[in-house]
């Protein structure tokens, strides 16, 4: 394993950020190449724990000559966000300087223009330099995994329709309970990678990308950081790498994905009509029927008509839930995966900012 650091100068004198990069060199130049990063949202740590245990296994495999394809791993992809704290709370989702989501505003370029990502880096602020260097590393691979987590959540992934159903092997290997098929219409990291491949020939869009994969994996919730889960997920990712021929392990049988795979339009996002204390009647993993009581918002405690009941708009599987119990007006409470499209209008791109 080769360990190096990318130095990102800060935007004020005397500061800089260090980005560790771990590389395993494969023995077969024809084998697929993989790039895996975690904690782009700096407070989302299940992926960092997963990669810690996966690297143990990869080091053993490397010593045995069982690493076929090159593997690049960035276990903590956002040192800028990791250092941001406000009143004792980590603020790793949005850059406090620009107020931009760390997983948005990645450059949308053709893969043929990859070299421009690292040209004139001194012209860019630190957060943009970070994004350009992460994207540059990813575009050197065939399989790109961006490991995130939700708030309270089942295991699921956002996968561009261009990679489906080929990517069902990843969903099976990581024991996902749902897949959300995205339209690739945002500037998030995994969609920027997909954009570059789709437009490898500038102006010509490739609808299918066999042999390629760029995906956001949601490894349950923020509190699901423990050794048992991390080792299980590391085993799952190893299974996927073996299935794709990046590592050699004849003992690994391919897992089958049995969950729903639905377009983003089929996700009902339950939002709070008013602010207040939320009382949940159902939790993640529950299957609910149309009209079933999901939550009560206590808007004026102790007063007549001081609460609002929220019901399921259609049948579905509760995929995520907020961990907050004091919610704001229009705050997201739940995502429910459904068989039919939601009647609520949705903008192209990701489900939330």
Kinemage of the C-alpha trace (Angstrom):
@kinemage 1
@onewidth
@group {chain A} dominant
@subgroup {mainchain}
@vectorlist {calphas} color= white
{ca unk a 1} P 0.000 0.000 0.000
{ca unk a 2} L 1.328 3.392 -0.986
{ca unk a 3} L 0.298 6.317 1.216
{ca unk a 4} L 0.623 9.882 -0.032
{ca unk a 5} L -0.859 13.269 0.841
{ca unk a 6} L -2.359 15.999 -1.286
{ca unk a 7} L -1.617 19.392 0.248
{ca unk a 8} L -4.400 21.962 -0.181
{ca unk a 9} L -3.306 25.488 0.761
{ca unk a 10} L -5.836 27.347 2.907
{ca unk a 11} L -7.458 30.611 1.892
{ca unk a 12} L -5.856 32.501 4.777
{ca unk a 13} L -2.159 32.787 5.643
{ca unk a 14} L -0.698 29.956 7.693
{ca unk a 15} L -3.332 27.310 6.959
{ca unk a 16} L -3.328 24.199 4.803
{ca unk a 17} L -5.230 20.943 4.532
{ca unk a 18} L -3.798 17.436 4.107
{ca unk a 19} L -5.689 14.780 2.177
{ca unk a 20} L -4.307 11.222 2.685
{ca unk a 21} L -4.583 8.957 -0.375
{ca unk a 22} L -4.055 5.166 -0.148
{ca unk a 23} L -3.172 3.263 -3.316
{ca unk a 24} L -2.949 -0.450 -4.069
{ca unk a 25} L -1.269 -1.296 -7.371
{ca unk a 26} L -2.851 -4.193 -9.236
{ca unk a 27} L -0.913 -6.948 -10.986
{ca unk a 28} L -3.123 -6.949 -14.115
{ca unk a 29} L -3.144 -3.739 -16.204
{ca unk a 30} L -6.283 -4.963 -18.010
{ca unk a 31} L -8.303 -5.338 -14.808
{ca unk a 32} L -10.833 -2.632 -13.872
{ca unk a 33} L -9.642 0.203 -11.629
{ca unk a 34} L -11.565 1.306 -8.528
{ca unk a 35} L -11.760 4.591 -6.644
{ca unk a 36} L -13.523 4.730 -3.259
{ca unk a 37} L -13.915 7.764 -1.011
{ca unk a 38} L -15.723 8.416 2.259
{ca unk a 39} L -16.770 11.370 4.431
{ca unk a 40} L -17.113 13.967 1.684
{ca unk a 41} L -19.780 15.156 4.097
{ca unk a 42} L -17.282 15.199 6.924
{ca unk a 43} L -19.626 14.048 9.674
{ca unk a 44} L -20.791 10.935 7.786
{ca unk a 45} L -18.385 8.314 9.113
{ca unk a 46} L -19.733 4.801 8.416
{ca unk a 47} L -17.745 4.785 5.175
{ca unk a 48} L -14.540 5.815 6.908
{ca unk a 49} L -14.930 2.906 9.327
{ca unk a 50} L -15.688 0.524 6.442
{ca unk a 51} L -12.535 1.584 4.581
{ca unk a 52} L -10.392 1.146 7.679
{ca unk a 53} L -11.269 -2.553 7.778
{ca unk a 54} L -11.267 -2.985 3.994
{ca unk a 55} L -7.683 -1.715 3.819
{ca unk a 56} L -6.606 -4.386 6.311
{ca unk a 57} L -7.945 -6.996 3.911
{ca unk a 58} L -6.436 -5.290 0.878
{ca unk a 59} L -2.996 -5.205 2.478
{ca unk a 60} L -3.154 -8.953 3.018
{ca unk a 61} L -4.392 -9.465 -0.534
{ca unk a 62} L -1.617 -7.295 -1.911
{ca unk a 63} L 1.025 -9.368 -0.116
{ca unk a 64} L -0.527 -12.510 -1.645
{ca unk a 65} L -0.714 -11.086 -5.165
{ca unk a 66} L -4.521 -11.078 -5.068
{ca unk a 67} L -5.051 -7.428 -6.063
{ca unk a 68} L -5.696 -7.488 -9.815
{ca unk a 69} L -6.795 -3.919 -10.526
{ca unk a 70} L -5.526 -0.620 -9.175
{ca unk a 71} L -7.487 0.629 -6.145
{ca unk a 72} L -7.387 4.206 -4.855
{ca unk a 73} L -8.928 4.924 -1.457
{ca unk a 74} L -9.561 8.300 0.175
{ca unk a 75} L -10.961 7.432 3.622
{ca unk a 76} L -11.564 11.023 4.763
{ca unk a 77} L -12.246 13.030 1.643
{ca unk a 78} L -12.953 16.378 3.273
{ca unk a 79} L -10.334 17.701 5.704
{ca unk a 80} L -11.796 21.201 5.306
{ca unk a 81} L -15.213 20.140 6.574
{ca unk a 82} L -13.684 18.011 9.328
{ca unk a 83} L -12.133 21.168 10.833
{ca unk a 84} L -15.354 23.209 10.759
{ca unk a 85} L -17.083 23.446 14.119
{ca unk a 86} L -19.732 25.925 15.229
{ca unk a 87} L -20.590 26.121 18.938
{ca unk a 88} L -19.176 22.640 19.417
{ca unk a 89} L -21.103 21.036 16.537
{ca unk a 90} L -19.288 19.685 13.485
{ca unk a 91} L -20.380 21.498 10.316
{ca unk a 92} L -19.120 19.133 7.653
{ca unk a 93} L -21.921 19.250 5.082
{ca unk a 94} L -21.649 22.868 3.935
{ca unk a 95} L -18.533 24.967 3.417
{ca unk a 96} L -18.889 27.779 5.958
{ca unk a 97} L -17.013 30.150 3.653
{ca unk a 98} L -19.149 29.762 0.527
{ca unk a 99} L -22.273 28.188 2.139
{ca unk a 100} L -22.084 25.524 -0.598
{ca unk a 101} L -22.754 21.837 -0.038
{ca unk a 102} L -19.431 19.995 -0.201
{ca unk a 103} L -21.184 17.465 -2.467
{ca unk a 104} L -22.361 20.005 -5.037
{ca unk a 105} L -20.766 22.266 -7.650
{ca unk a 106} L -18.303 19.684 -8.942
{ca unk a 107} L -17.137 20.678 -12.428
{ca unk a 108} L -19.237 19.168 -15.227
{ca unk a 109} L -16.688 18.386 -17.928
{ca unk a 110} L -15.996 15.775 -20.567
{ca unk a 111} L -13.566 13.015 -19.616
{ca unk a 112} L -11.414 14.203 -22.523
{ca unk a 113} L -10.903 17.470 -20.636
{ca unk a 114} L -9.768 15.806 -17.408
{ca unk a 115} L -6.357 17.538 -17.473
{ca unk a 116} L -8.002 20.947 -17.054
{ca unk a 117} L -9.197 19.980 -13.571
{ca unk a 118} L -5.715 20.412 -12.102
{ca unk a 119} L -4.576 23.313 -14.250
{ca unk a 120} L -4.166 26.700 -12.546
{ca unk a 121} L -5.263 25.314 -9.170
{ca unk a 122} L -3.957 28.446 -7.447
{ca unk a 123} L -6.846 30.341 -9.056
{ca unk a 124} L -9.384 28.445 -6.936
{ca unk a 125} L -10.334 28.627 -3.248
{ca unk a 126} L -9.506 25.616 -1.090
{ca unk a 127} L -12.923 23.919 -1.307
{ca unk a 128} L -12.907 24.085 -5.112
{ca unk a 129} L -9.318 22.814 -5.258
{ca unk a 130} L -10.409 19.863 -3.125
{ca unk a 131} L -13.335 19.079 -5.436
{ca unk a 132} L -11.194 19.296 -8.562
{ca unk a 133} L -8.543 16.976 -7.170
{ca unk a 134} L -11.088 14.413 -5.948
{ca unk a 135} L -12.800 14.403 -9.341
{ca unk a 136} L -9.453 14.103 -11.140
{ca unk a 137} L -8.546 10.998 -9.131
{ca unk a 138} L -11.966 9.435 -9.692
{ca unk a 139} L -11.810 9.875 -13.467
{ca unk a 140} L -8.722 7.663 -13.524
{ca unk a 141} L -10.892 4.713 -12.428
{ca unk a 142} L -13.666 2.593 -13.945
{ca unk a 143} L -15.665 2.024 -10.745
{ca unk a 144} L -16.257 4.974 -8.427
{ca unk a 145} L -17.960 4.710 -5.022
{ca unk a 146} L -18.758 7.741 -2.882
{ca unk a 147} L -19.635 6.513 0.623
{ca unk a 148} L -22.152 8.596 2.570
{ca unk a 149} L -24.881 7.984 5.120
{ca unk a 150} L -28.302 9.457 5.825
{ca unk a 151} L -29.779 10.543 9.174
{ca unk a 152} L -31.762 7.503 10.393
{ca unk a 153} L -31.784 5.168 7.430
{ca unk a 154} L -31.799 1.773 5.815
{ca unk a 155} L -28.896 0.831 3.535
{ca unk a 156} L -29.489 2.196 0.016
{ca unk a 157} L -27.821 3.879 -2.942
{ca unk a 158} L -28.344 6.524 -5.589
{ca unk a 159} L -27.461 4.962 -8.952
{ca unk a 160} L -27.711 6.675 -12.313
{ca unk a 161} L -30.027 4.843 -14.703
{ca unk a 162} L -27.056 4.619 -17.113
{ca unk a 163} L -25.465 2.037 -14.771
{ca unk a 164} L -28.560 -0.033 -14.032
{ca unk a 165} L -29.187 -2.980 -13.857
{ca unk a 166} L -25.482 -3.843 -14.165
{ca unk a 167} L -24.905 -2.227 -10.754
{ca unk a 168} L -27.263 -4.683 -9.058
{ca unk a 169} L -24.151 -6.646 -8.058
{ca unk a 170} L -23.074 -3.757 -5.821
{ca unk a 171} L -26.556 -3.494 -4.306
{ca unk a 172} L -26.527 -7.211 -3.573
{ca unk a 173} L -22.990 -7.278 -2.194
{ca unk a 174} L -23.723 -4.459 0.264
{ca unk a 175} L -27.116 -5.919 1.213
{ca unk a 176} L -28.970 -2.762 0.212
{ca unk a 177} L -32.643 -2.553 0.969
{ca unk a 178} L -33.454 -0.152 -1.871
{ca unk a 179} L -31.933 1.568 -4.879
{ca unk a 180} L -32.966 5.029 -6.042
{ca unk a 181} L -32.430 5.436 -9.766
{ca unk a 182} L -31.294 8.984 -10.434
{ca unk a 183} L -31.429 11.013 -13.619
{ca unk a 184} L -27.855 12.316 -13.369
{ca unk a 185} L -28.978 15.944 -13.438
{ca unk a 186} L -26.999 17.507 -10.582
{ca unk a 187} L -23.428 18.592 -9.859
{ca unk a 188} L -22.933 16.086 -7.023
{ca unk a 189} L -19.658 14.143 -7.080
{ca unk a 190} L -20.948 10.827 -8.430
{ca unk a 191} L -23.070 12.572 -11.062
{ca unk a 192} L -20.122 14.740 -12.161
{ca unk a 193} L -18.144 11.524 -12.724
{ca unk a 194} L -21.040 10.054 -14.700
{ca unk a 195} L -21.409 13.270 -16.707
{ca unk a 196} L -17.739 13.148 -17.726
{ca unk a 197} L -18.135 9.574 -18.998
{ca unk a 198} L -21.452 10.175 -20.745
{ca unk a 199} L -19.943 13.105 -22.636
{ca unk a 200} L -16.521 11.549 -23.260
{ca unk a 201} L -17.157 12.674 -26.822
{ca unk a 202} L -18.149 16.339 -26.286
{ca unk a 203} L -21.690 17.005 -27.442
{ca unk a 204} L -22.564 13.300 -27.772
{ca unk a 205} L -24.370 11.692 -24.836
{ca unk a 206} L -23.887 7.973 -24.225
{ca unk a 207} L -27.055 6.594 -22.575
{ca unk a 208} L -25.395 3.377 -21.347
{ca unk a 209} L -21.932 2.953 -19.826
{ca unk a 210} L -21.068 -0.777 -19.640
{ca unk a 211} L -18.126 -1.573 -17.394
{ca unk a 212} L -18.390 1.773 -15.631
{ca unk a 213} L -20.029 2.720 -12.348
{ca unk a 214} L -20.320 5.906 -10.323
{ca unk a 215} L -22.583 5.678 -7.297
{ca unk a 216} L -23.453 7.304 -3.983
{ca unk a 217} L -23.813 4.644 -1.297
{ca unk a 218} L -25.820 5.558 1.810
{ca unk a 219} L -24.474 3.372 4.627
{ca unk a 220} L -27.503 3.570 6.946
{ca unk a 221} L -27.510 6.478 9.449
{ca unk a 222} L -24.996 8.794 11.086
{ca unk a 223} L -25.038 6.865 14.351
{ca unk a 224} L -24.431 3.509 12.654
{ca unk a 225} L -20.682 3.602 13.236
{ca unk a 226} L -19.517 0.470 15.023
{ca unk a 227} L -17.013 -2.308 14.342
{ca unk a 228} L -19.546 -5.040 13.565
{ca unk a 229} L -21.357 -3.007 10.906
{ca unk a 230} L -18.106 -1.652 9.481
{ca unk a 231} L -16.602 -5.146 9.124
{ca unk a 232} L -19.802 -6.457 7.546
{ca unk a 233} L -19.859 -3.604 5.048
{ca unk a 234} L -16.147 -4.092 4.323
{ca unk a 235} L -16.901 -7.745 3.551
{ca unk a 236} L -19.674 -6.612 1.227
{ca unk a 237} L -17.447 -4.191 -0.639
{ca unk a 238} L -14.776 -6.891 -0.908
{ca unk a 239} L -17.439 -9.184 -2.414
{ca unk a 240} L -18.219 -6.520 -5.026
{ca unk a 241} L -14.540 -5.994 -5.881
{ca unk a 242} L -14.142 -9.749 -6.306
{ca unk a 243} L -17.211 -9.952 -8.557
{ca unk a 244} L -15.798 -7.212 -10.786
{ca unk a 245} L -12.360 -8.844 -11.014
{ca unk a 246} L -10.470 -6.186 -9.061
{ca unk a 247} L -9.436 -8.631 -6.332
{ca unk a 248} L -9.097 -12.394 -6.595
{ca unk a 249} L -11.268 -14.502 -4.299
{ca unk a 250} L -12.819 -17.631 -5.776
{ca unk a 251} L -14.655 -18.375 -2.522
{ca unk a 252} L -16.910 -15.349 -2.864
{ca unk a 253} L -20.345 -16.102 -4.293
{ca unk a 254} L -22.179 -13.211 -5.894
{ca unk a 255} L -25.020 -11.817 -3.767
{ca unk a 256} L -28.430 -11.076 -5.269
{ca unk a 257} L -30.234 -7.765 -4.794
{ca unk a 258} L -33.864 -8.344 -3.837
{ca unk a 259} L -35.019 -4.852 -2.881
{ca unk a 260} L -36.955 -2.264 -4.868
{ca unk a 261} L -35.180 -0.128 -7.481
{ca unk a 262} L -37.301 2.919 -8.228
{ca unk a 263} L -36.898 6.301 -9.948
{ca unk a 264} L -36.536 9.346 -7.716
{ca unk a 265} L -40.052 10.362 -8.766
{ca unk a 266} L -41.324 7.352 -6.779
{ca unk a 267} L -39.965 8.684 -3.485
{ca unk a 268} L -42.473 10.421 -1.229
{ca unk a 269} L -40.745 13.026 0.940
{ca unk a 270} L -42.865 13.707 4.017
{ca unk a 271} L -42.381 17.315 5.135
{ca unk a 272} L -43.560 19.173 8.223
{ca unk a 273} L -46.416 21.561 7.368
{ca unk a 274} L -45.582 23.565 10.516
{ca unk a 275} L -42.791 23.636 13.043
{ca unk a 276} L -43.050 21.828 16.359
{ca unk a 277} L -42.226 18.644 18.239
{ca unk a 278} L -42.499 15.555 16.048
{ca unk a 279} L -43.908 12.300 17.425
{ca unk a 280} L -43.216 9.410 15.050
{ca unk a 281} L -45.664 6.537 14.875
{ca unk a 282} L -43.609 4.516 12.351
{ca unk a 283} L -39.891 3.965 11.845
{ca unk a 284} L -37.405 3.047 9.128
{ca unk a 285} L -37.956 -0.354 7.559
{ca unk a 286} L -41.703 -0.287 8.180
{ca unk a 287} L -44.010 -0.930 5.253
{ca unk a 288} L -46.971 1.408 5.411
{ca unk a 289} L -50.312 1.570 3.663
{ca unk a 290} L -51.890 4.626 2.075
{ca unk a 291} L -53.593 6.738 4.735
{ca unk a 292} L -51.675 5.209 7.638
{ca unk a 293} L -50.644 7.561 10.453
{ca unk a 294} L -46.915 8.364 10.200
{ca unk a 295} L -46.258 11.227 12.597
{ca unk a 296} L -47.850 13.913 14.732
{ca unk a 297} L -46.489 17.467 14.875
{ca unk a 298} L -47.224 19.156 18.206
{ca unk a 299} L -47.404 22.795 17.168
{ca unk a 300} L -49.035 24.400 20.250
{ca unk a 301} L -48.570 22.059 23.229
{ca unk a 302} L -51.555 21.783 25.563
{ca unk a 303} L -53.907 23.771 23.359
{ca unk a 304} L -57.016 22.534 21.546
{ca unk a 305} L -56.150 21.609 17.952
{ca unk a 306} L -52.493 22.009 18.904
{ca unk a 307} L -51.254 19.119 16.793
{ca unk a 308} L -51.260 17.943 13.172
{ca unk a 309} L -51.344 14.328 12.021
{ca unk a 310} L -49.451 13.274 8.890
{ca unk a 311} L -50.528 10.237 6.867
{ca unk a 312} L -48.899 8.116 4.171
{ca unk a 313} L -49.786 9.418 0.690
{ca unk a 314} L -49.465 5.887 -0.753
{ca unk a 315} L -48.194 2.408 0.090
{ca unk a 316} L -44.440 2.132 0.521
{ca unk a 317} L -41.288 1.350 2.495
{ca unk a 318} L -39.971 3.924 4.991
{ca unk a 319} L -36.378 4.409 3.862
{ca unk a 320} L -35.177 7.317 6.018
{ca unk a 321} L -36.287 9.379 8.990
{ca unk a 322} L -34.953 12.534 10.607
{ca unk a 323} L -33.311 12.205 13.995
{ca unk a 324} L -34.509 15.690 14.968
{ca unk a 325} L -37.492 15.920 17.255
{ca unk a 326} L -37.968 19.676 16.964
{ca unk a 327} L -38.689 20.351 13.305
{ca unk a 328} L -39.072 23.476 11.201
{ca unk a 329} L -41.796 24.279 8.726
{ca unk a 330} L -41.172 22.317 5.485
{ca unk a 331} L -38.420 20.303 7.145
{ca unk a 332} L -37.924 16.781 5.763
{ca unk a 333} L -39.246 14.057 8.070
{ca unk a 334} L -39.209 10.837 6.033
{ca unk a 335} L -38.512 9.339 2.628
{ca unk a 336} L -40.849 6.555 1.533
{ca unk a 337} L -40.048 4.328 -1.452
{ca unk a 338} L -43.199 3.622 -3.450
{ca unk a 339} L -44.319 1.659 -6.494
{ca unk a 340} L -45.969 4.692 -8.101
{ca unk a 341} L -44.689 8.210 -8.758
{ca unk a 342} L -45.420 10.853 -6.154
{ca unk a 343} L -47.983 13.504 -7.002
{ca unk a 344} L -45.628 16.113 -5.568
{ca unk a 345} L -43.554 18.013 -8.124
{ca unk a 346} L -39.820 17.313 -8.128
{ca unk a 347} L -37.000 19.282 -9.693
{ca unk a 348} L -34.443 17.370 -11.742
{ca unk a 349} L -31.412 16.228 -9.795
{ca unk a 350} L -30.937 15.107 -6.223
{ca unk a 351} L -33.672 14.909 -3.603
{ca unk a 352} L -32.202 17.438 -1.200
{ca unk a 353} L -29.518 20.121 -0.968
